[in-house]
Each structure stands twice: as structure tokens, then as C-alpha cells.
Amino acid sequence: MKQQLGQISLLVRDYDEAINFYTHVLGFELLEDTQLSETKRWVRVSPPSSTCHLLLAKAANEAQEKQIGMQAGGRVMFFLYTDDFYRDYENYISKGVEFIREPAKEEFGIVSVFKDLYGNLWDLIQPVQ
């Protein structure tokens, strides 16, 4: 049996602001935005050609709201691979993305850490070929 991660749920404060950030700032594709109820939508975004998607899940109560931006306890939660680190790094900088670690060459590739609109930490990585 072949397995792979299909999607990862990410708590968000607002569907539309999250869609805007992931599509217009990070350049992800909006794969689906389906109204499920008066307050709930099924919203999926993904980097172009990625097989793993983010399910943007609006916090439904106070306990969930407290976890927005802290689902990984302050650690890097996502690892976004790129084929051109400096192209994407400069593009994100120009769109106001906050990087909290300068680019560094590591044995596994070029990497830097940025925050999404809620404070979740992401590694931007160009792996060694």
C-alpha cells in the first residue's frame, strides 16, 4: 500500500484573510472553497503542483482561537521546498513577509525561517540537488 500526506489542517482566524495571504503573498493556488454551513467552509490551498494541501480551518471556539499561530508550540511547523530560494525569498520580502532568520547554507540546502500571517513558522528551503 502506498501512502502520502494529503492535507494538513491549519487553524485560521478568518477564511478570506487566510486565502488572501496564501494565494496573493505566498503564491499558493486556491483549490477549493466550499460553503458547508453558515459559519463553516472547506477551504484548501497548495503550492503549485504540490500533492499535499493545507486545509484552512476557521477556529470554532475560544480554545481553538488560542492555538492560532501556535499549533506547533512555537517551532517550525511547515517546510516549503523551492527550486530557487533567492527568487522566492526576495518575492516574499517584497510582499512584506517577515523572516526571522537570515538565509543560511546548511548541509541540506539553503534555508530561512519566516512567519505566516498568524505567526506560524515556516522554513523556506532549497534542498541540495
N, C-alpha and C positions, 0 to 999 in steps of 0.2 A: 504494500500500500504506500503510495506517495502522499506526503503531507506537506503543507506550506501554510504560513500565516496568511489569512485572507484579509482581515482588517483588525484594527485596534481602536477601541473606544477612547475618546478624549473628551473630558468634561469641558464645556464652554459656558460662558455667561449668556451669550446671545448668538443665535444661529447666523444672522446676517453679518454681524461684525466678524465672526469667525470665517465665514465664507469669503468675505472681502479680503481678510488677511491672507488666508491660504491660497486664494486664487490670484489676487492682484499684487500681493507683495512677494510671496514665495513662488508664484507661477504654477501652482498645482492646478489640476483640472477638477471641475465640479462634475462628479459622476452621477450624482442623484440628489434630488431634493424633493421628497415626497411628504405631503401633509398626512400625518397619521391620526391626529386629533386636533382639538382646538389649540393645544399647547405643545404638542409633540410632532417633530418632523424626523424623517430618516434622511440624514444628510451625509453623503460620502464624498471625500476629496482624495486626490492622489497625485503624486508627481507624475508627469507624463511617462507612460509605458511601465509604470511600477505595477507589480502584481499584488502588493499589499496596500490597503487603503485605510484612511482614517475615517472613523465614524464619529462625526461631531455630535456629541450628546449634551443637550442643554441640561444644566443642573436642575433637578426637580424639587429640591428641598434645601434647607439650611445646611445640613450635614454635607451634602454634595457641593454646595456653593463654597464651603470652607476648603474643599480639596482642589478647587480650580487653580491650576498653576503649580500644584504641589503633589500631583499624583505619584511622582517618583521620589518624594521626600527631599527634594532639592538637588537630586542627582540628575545627570543627563538621562533623558527618557527616550529620545529618538536619535537615530544615526542616519543622516541624509547623505547618501553617496552621490558624487558628481563626477563627470568626466573632465571637468575644467574648474578647478577650485577657485582660481582668481577671477574668472568670469562671474561666477555666482556670488562670490564674496563681495566684489565691487558692486554688483547689481543690488544685492541686499542692503549694503551700506547706503547706496544712493536712495533707497526706499525707506530708510530710517530704521532698519533692523539693528538692534543693539547686540553687539558682540562683546562678550565678557572675557574672552581670551584671544590674544593675538594669534594669527596663523603660525603654526609650527610644523616643521618637518619631523615626523616621527618614523620609526621603522615600518609602520603600516601604511604611511602616506602623509599627506598634508591635511591638517585638521585645525579647526577653530570652533569655539562654542558660542552659540547665540541664544537669545531668548525669543520665544514667540510672544504674541500679544498678551498672554496671560502670565508669562514668566516661566513657562516650561522650558527646560534647557534642551538644546539640540546640538549635536556635533555635525558640522558640515565637513565631509571627508572626501578627499580624492585618494582612493586606495592606490597603493603601489601596483603597477601593472606587471 
